[in-house]
Amino acid sequence: MTPRQQLAEAVQRAASRTVTQESASWCLASVTAVYTDGTVDVSTALGPIARVRRLKAYSSPAVGDRVKVDFNADGNCIVVGALATS
């Protein structure tokens, strides 16, 4: 591989990481711990996240709840609420 090709691939990898890190997104998760300060621990497909703030409307979190987690461009996240169970 030529130096020019190596540089082009490095730039492409860096751009891809930047776009991924700076975009807002969401995922599904399971609640693994509930705290009295308005936070919960969740387990996502990408790994665990500790002490995630939850919306006030999600007032009765429980371990095992399936929840939606929103992420902003800065990497901060919030638990929106539990999904309906069938």
N, C-alpha and C positions, 0 to 999 in steps of 0.2 A: 504494500500500500504506500502510495506516495505521501510526502508531507502535506501536500495540498488536500488529499483525500482525508488524511488523519485530522487535519484542522477542520474541514467541513463536517466530519462526523462529530467532533468535539463540540462544535457550535450547535449542531442539531440536538445533541443530548442536553446541552445546557439550556437551550430554548424550550425543549420539551419539559424539563424539570421545572423551569420557571412558570410556564403556563399551568402545569399541574398544581404547583404550590400556591399560585395566586388566583386560582379560580374558586368560586363558591361551589359547594356541592352538598350532598346529603347522603346518609346511609342508614341502614337498619341495624339495630343493636339489641342486645339483651341486657337488662339491668342486673348487675351482680352485687351491688350494695346500695343502701339508702341511708342518707345522713340527714340530721335535723336542720342543717344550715341551708337547705334548698338545693343540695347537689346529690348526684348519684354517680356511682361507678358503672361503666358500661363495657361490654365486650363486643367488638366489631369484627368484621372479616379481616381488617388490617391489624387487629390487636386490641388490647384493653386501653381504656381511657379513664383516668381517675378524676373524681370530683368535677363532673360536668354540671354546670348550672342548668336547672330545669325551669320551664315556663311556669308561672303561677297557676295557670289553668290545669296543669298536670299536678293536681293537689294530693293524690294518693298513690305515689309510686310504690311498687312492690318488687322484690327480687323475682326475676323471671319474666317481668313484663317485656314485650317486644316493643321497641320505641323507635321513633324517627329522630335522627341526630342531624342538625344542620351545621355546616362549616362555612365560615366566611373566608375572605381572601387572606386575612392575617393568620389563619390557622386556628382561630378560636371556634368553639363549638357550643351548642345548646341543645338540650333535649326538648323537643317540641311536645311530645306526649306519647301515650301508649296507643298501640293499634288495637282495633276491635278484635275480640276473640270470637271464634265460632263454636 
